Amino acid sequence: MKRLLFIVTEDWYFVSHRLHLARAAVAVGYQVALLTRVARHRDVIEASGVEVFEWTIKRGSINPMAELRALEGVFAVLRHFRPDLVHAVALKPVLYAAIACRSVGINPKVFALGGVGFIFSSQKFLARLLRPTLVVAFRWVLGGDHSRLILQNPDDLRMLLAVRMFDAKHIRLIRGAGVDTVVFSPRDEVPGIPLVVLPARMLWVKGVGEFVASARALQAKGVAARFVLVGEPDTHNPECVPMPQIEAWVREGVVEWWGHRNDMPDVLNQAAVVCLPSYREGLPKSLLEAASCARPIVAFDVPGCREVIVDGVNGFLVPFNDVGGLAVALEKLLGDADLRRRMGEAGRELVMREFSQEKVAIQTMRVWSEVLA
C-alpha cells in the first residue's frame, strides 16, 4: 500500500480544496495522512480515513525560530510516516516539503500552487525583497525527474517560467481544485431585493475595497440591491482588511458582513450575482462554486478569474481596477433577471464540463502516477 502525505497549512483549506482528493486516494488504496495546523476540522478529516498530524506553523510569519520549528515538524512527520509520495500545497509548505524531502531522500513529490501568492504577485517592499531569494531556493530544491509542479492557470505558468524556477517539462496545468457539483447545485433565485455577494477572505487583494466602492456608487444611483461580504479577515495575511474598517462600512449601510459561513451553497443560492474583483487568483474556487449554483459572476480581467468567466456568456470581466466598470456590470445584471438566468445556466454547464472535482481528481492522480513510476 502506497503512503501519501499531504502538507497543507490550514485544516479548513484542506477540507475546502483537497479533502475530495484524499478521499479519492483512500478509495484506490493509498494510506493517506495530512500535516496541517489543526483548528476545527480534525474529526471530518479523520472520518474520511486520513491520519492527521498537527503542524505548528503561521502562514504570515517570517520569524526565523518559528520557521525552523515548522521545518522540523515536516522532518519529524516524514521520518514517522515514511511516505512514498508527498503532495504539498501553497508556497511555504512547498518550500519546506522540498527541503525536507531532499534531505531525507524522498523523491516522488508533487507541489501545487493555488496562485503565485503574495511574494510573487505583490509589488510591496517585503515581497520584492524576498522574491529573488525564494527563486534561488526553489531552483535548488524543486528539481528532479520525480517532482512535478501543478499550477492552475497559464498566466502563473508564464510568470514562473520567466524566472526559470522550474523545468517546463515537469509542470502540469490543472485548472482549479474542483467543485462538488452535487453540493453546489442550482436553486431558483430568491424573490425580493437582489443580493450581490462577495465570497472571500477579507483581504484588500480580493477587491473588497473596490466592491464596497461599487456598492456605494450603485446605492447613490438608487439601484435596489443588497451588497454582502461573506468571509473572515485573515490576520496572518499582510493584505488583511482591518475589522474596524469592515464595521465602519456596515455602520455606513453600504454593505452587510456575514462573516465566516459553513453553508456556502445556501449563501450562493440566495445571491442574484456573485462578484470577486480580486487582483489575481490561481483559479478562484468561490467563483466556480457560484457558477455551479447557476449564478452569474463578475470579476476583474486578471489571471485566474479570466479562466472561469467567458465574458458576456456566464458573467462579465471588467478591466482591472475599473470600479466604474464593475458598477456598470453589476447594474446590468441587477436590472435583467432573464440575463442572470441565461448566464447562470451557461456557468453551470461550464463547470459540469470542465471543473468538476471528479475531473480534477483524475488529473491529479495521473500526476501522482508519473512521479511514482
C-alpha positions in Angstrom: 0.0 0.0 0.0 1.5 3.4 -1.1 1.7 6.0 1.6 0.6 9.6 0.6 1.3 12.6 2.8 -0.4 15.9 2.1 1.2 19.0 3.6 -1.2 22.0 3.8 -1.0 25.0 6.1 -4.6 25.1 7.4 -7.1 22.3 8.0 -10.0 24.4 6.7 -8.3 24.9 3.4 -7.6 21.2 3.1 -11.3 20.4 3.7 -12.4 23.0 1.2 -9.9 22.3 -1.5 -8.2 18.9 -1.1 -10.3 16.6 1.0 -12.0 15.1 -2.1 -8.5 14.2 -3.4 -7.7 12.4 -0.2 -11.0 10.5 -0.3 -10.2 9.5 -3.9 -6.8 8.3 -2.9 -8.2 6.3 0.0 -10.7 4.8 -2.4 -8.0 3.5 -4.7 -5.8 2.0 -1.9 -3.5 4.8 -0.7 -2.7 5.1 3.0 -3.2 8.9 3.4 -2.0 11.3 6.1 -2.1 15.1 6.5 0.3 17.5 8.1 -1.5 20.8 8.9 -2.4 23.4 11.5 -5.4 21.9 13.2 -8.2 24.3 14.1 -11.6 22.8 13.9 -11.7 20.1 11.2 -9.8 17.1 12.6 -12.9 15.0 13.0 -14.2 15.3 9.4 -10.7 14.7 8.1 -10.1 11.6 10.2 -13.6 10.3 9.4 -12.5 10.3 5.7 -9.8 7.8 6.5 -6.9 10.4 6.7 -4.4 10.3 9.6 -3.8 13.9 10.9 -0.5 15.2 12.2 -0.6 18.6 13.8 1.8 21.3 12.5 2.9 24.4 14.3 3.1 26.9 11.6 2.0 30.5 10.9 1.4 31.5 7.3 2.4 35.1 7.7 5.4 34.5 10.0 8.9 35.4 8.9 10.4 34.7 12.4 13.4 32.5 11.9 12.9 30.4 15.0 9.2 29.8 14.2 10.1 28.9 10.7 12.8 26.5 11.9 10.3 24.8 14.2 7.8 24.5 11.2 10.6 22.9 9.1 11.5 20.5 11.9 7.8 19.5 12.1 8.0 18.4 8.4 11.1 16.4 9.1 9.5 14.6 12.1 6.4 13.5 10.2 8.5 12.4 7.2 10.5 10.1 9.4 7.5 8.9 11.3 5.0 8.3 8.5 7.6 7.4 5.8 5.6 8.4 2.8 6.1 7.1 -0.7 4.7 10.3 -2.1 4.4 13.9 -0.7 1.8 16.4 -2.1 2.4 19.9 -0.7 0.1 22.8 -1.4 1.0 26.6 -1.3 4.2 28.4 -1.2 5.5 27.8 2.4 4.5 24.1 2.6 6.0 23.5 -0.9 9.3 25.1 0.1 9.6 23.2 3.4 8.5 19.9 1.9 11.0 20.3 -0.9 13.9 20.9 1.6 12.9 18.1 3.9 12.3 15.6 1.2 15.6 16.4 -0.4 17.4 15.9 2.9 15.8 12.6 3.8 15.8 11.1 0.3 12.1 11.1 -0.6 12.0 11.6 -4.4 8.3 11.4 -5.5 6.9 14.8 -4.8 4.0 16.9 -6.2 3.9 20.6 -5.4 0.8 22.6 -6.0 0.5 26.4 -6.0 -3.1 27.7 -6.0 -1.7 31.0 -7.1 1.7 32.6 -7.2 1.0 34.2 -3.8 1.9 37.4 -2.1 5.7 37.0 -2.7 5.4 36.7 -6.4 2.4 38.9 -7.2 2.8 41.8 -4.8 4.8 44.9 -5.5 5.2 45.7 -1.8 8.7 46.1 -0.4 8.7 42.9 1.6 7.6 40.8 -1.4 10.2 42.4 -3.7 12.9 41.8 -1.1 12.1 38.1 -0.6 11.4 37.2 -4.2 15.0 36.7 -5.5 16.0 34.6 -2.5 12.9 32.4 -3.0 13.6 31.9 -6.7 17.1 30.7 -5.9 15.9 28.4 -3.1 13.2 26.9 -5.3 15.6 26.2 -8.1 17.8 24.3 -5.7 15.1 22.1 -4.0 12.3 21.6 -6.6 14.2 19.8 -9.3 14.4 16.1 -10.2 12.6 13.7 -12.6 10.3 12.6 -9.8 9.0 16.1 -9.0 6.0 17.9 -10.5 4.7 21.4 -10.0 0.9 21.8 -10.5 -0.3 25.3 -11.5 -3.9 26.4 -12.0 -3.7 29.0 -14.9 -1.4 29.8 -17.8 -0.6 33.3 -16.6 1.1 31.8 -13.5 2.8 29.3 -15.7 4.3 32.0 -17.9 5.4 34.0 -14.8 7.3 31.1 -13.2 8.9 30.0 -16.4 10.1 33.6 -16.9 12.1 33.4 -13.7 13.3 29.9 -14.6 12.2 28.5 -11.3 11.2 25.1 -12.6 11.8 22.9 -15.7 8.8 23.3 -18.0 8.7 19.6 -18.7 7.9 19.0 -15.0 5.0 21.5 -14.8 1.4 20.4 -15.1 -1.6 22.6 -15.6 -4.7 21.5 -13.6 -7.4 24.1 -13.7 -8.6 24.5 -10.1 -9.3 22.4 -7.1 -12.6 21.1 -8.4 -16.2 21.7 -7.4 -18.7 19.3 -5.9 -21.4 19.9 -8.4 -23.9 17.9 -6.3 -23.5 20.1 -3.2 -23.2 23.3 -5.2 -26.3 22.8 -7.3 -28.7 25.4 -8.6 -31.9 26.6 -7.0 -34.4 29.3 -8.1 -33.4 32.8 -7.3 -34.9 34.1 -4.1 -37.6 36.8 -4.6 -37.2 40.3 -3.2 -34.4 42.8 -3.3 -31.5 41.1 -5.1 -28.3 40.2 -3.3 -24.8 40.8 -4.6 -22.3 38.6 -2.7 -18.5 38.8 -2.5 -17.3 35.4 -1.0 -13.7 35.6 0.1 -11.3 36.2 2.9 -11.5 39.8 3.8 -8.3 40.9 2.0 -7.6 44.1 0.1 -6.3 42.0 -2.8 -9.6 40.2 -3.1 -11.1 43.5 -4.2 -13.0 44.2 -1.1 -12.4 47.9 -1.3 -13.5 48.0 -5.0 -16.6 46.0 -4.2 -17.6 48.5 -1.5 -16.9 51.5 -3.7 -19.1 49.9 -6.5 -21.9 49.2 -3.9 -21.7 52.8 -2.7 -21.9 54.1 -6.3 -24.9 52.0 -7.2 -26.7 52.9 -3.9 -26.2 56.6 -4.8 -27.9 56.0 -8.1 -30.9 54.4 -6.4 -30.2 50.8 -7.6 -32.2 48.4 -5.4 -29.8 45.8 -4.1 -28.1 44.4 -1.0 -24.3 44.0 -1.0 -22.9 41.3 1.2 -19.3 40.4 2.3 -19.0 36.8 3.2 -15.7 35.7 4.8 -13.4 36.4 7.7 -10.4 38.7 8.0 -7.2 36.7 7.6 -4.9 38.2 10.2 -2.0 36.1 9.0 -2.0 37.9 5.7 -0.4 41.3 5.2 -3.4 42.3 3.0 -5.9 41.8 5.7 -8.8 44.3 5.9 -8.9 45.6 9.5 -12.0 44.7 11.4 -12.7 48.3 12.3 -12.9 49.1 8.6 -15.5 46.4 8.0 -17.5 47.6 11.0 -17.4 51.2 9.6 -18.8 50.0 6.2 -21.6 48.2 8.0 -22.4 51.2 10.1 -22.5 53.3 6.9 -25.0 50.9 5.5 -23.1 50.3 2.2 -22.6 46.6 2.8 -23.6 43.8 5.1 -20.9 41.5 6.6 -21.9 37.9 7.2 -18.5 36.7 8.4 -17.5 33.0 8.0 -20.3 30.7 6.8 -20.3 26.9 6.7 -23.4 26.9 4.5 -21.9 28.4 1.3 -24.3 26.5 -1.1 -27.2 28.2 0.7 -25.4 31.6 0.6 -24.6 31.4 -3.1 -28.2 30.4 -3.9 -29.5 33.4 -2.1 -27.4 35.6 -4.4 -28.6 37.2 -7.6 -25.0 37.9 -8.6 -21.6 36.8 -7.2 -18.7 39.3 -7.5 -15.0 38.7 -6.9 -12.9 41.7 -8.0 -9.7 40.1 -7.0 -6.3 41.4 -8.1 -5.0 37.9 -9.0 -6.0 34.3 -8.4 -4.8 30.8 -9.1 -8.3 29.7 -10.1 -11.0 31.0 -7.7 -13.0 28.2 -6.2 -15.6 30.7 -4.9 -16.4 31.8 -8.5 -16.6 28.2 -9.7 -18.9 27.3 -6.8 -21.1 30.3 -7.7 -21.2 29.2 -11.4 -22.0 25.7 -10.3 -25.0 27.1 -8.5 -26.0 28.8 -11.8 -25.3 32.3 -10.6 -23.8 34.9 -13.0 -20.3 36.0 -11.9 -18.4 39.3 -12.2 -14.7 39.8 -11.8 -11.7 41.9 -12.9 -10.0 40.6 -16.1 -7.0 39.2 -14.2 -5.1 35.8 -14.1 -7.3 33.0 -12.7 -10.6 34.9 -12.9 -10.4 35.0 -16.7 -10.2 31.2 -16.7 -13.6 31.0 -15.1 -15.6 33.7 -16.8 -16.4 33.8 -20.5 -17.1 37.5 -20.9 -20.7 38.1 -21.8 -21.6 34.3 -21.6 -21.6 33.3 -17.9 -20.7 36.7 -16.5 -18.7 39.9 -17.1 -14.9 40.5 -17.0 -14.1 44.2 -16.1 -10.7 45.9 -16.7 -8.5 45.7 -13.6 -9.2 48.3 -11.0 -12.1 49.8 -13.0 -14.6 50.5 -10.2 -16.9 52.3 -12.6 -16.9 49.4 -15.0 -17.6 47.0 -12.1 -20.6 49.0 -11.1 -21.9 49.1 -14.7 -21.6 45.3 -14.9 -23.4 44.7 -11.7 -26.1 47.2 -12.6 -26.7 45.5 -15.9 -27.2 42.1 -14.2 -29.3 43.5 -11.4 -31.7 45.1 -13.9 -32.2 42.0 -16.0 -33.4 38.8 -14.4 -33.5 36.9 -17.7 -29.9 37.8 -18.4 -29.0 36.5 -14.9 -30.8 33.2 -15.7 -29.1 32.7 -19.1 -25.6 33.5 -17.7 -26.2 31.3 -14.7 -27.2 28.3 -16.9 -24.1 28.8 -19.0 -21.9 28.9 -16.0 -23.4 25.7 -14.6 -22.7 24.0 -18.0 -19.1 25.2 -18.0 -18.4 23.8 -14.5 -20.0 20.5 -15.3 -17.9 20.2 -18.4 -14.5 21.4 -17.2 -14.3 21.9 -13.4 -15.9 19.1 -11.5 -13.9 17.6 -8.6 -14.1 14.2 -10.3 -12.2 15.6 -13.3 -9.6 17.3 -11.1 -9.1 14.1 -9.0 -8.4 12.0 -12.2 -5.9 14.6 -13.5 -4.1 14.8 -10.1 -3.8 11.1 -9.6 -2.4 10.9 -13.1 0.4 13.2 -11.9 0.9 11.1 -8.8 1.4 8.1 -11.1 4.0 10.0 -13.1 6.3 10.7 -10.1 5.8 7.2 -8.6 6.8 5.4 -11.9 
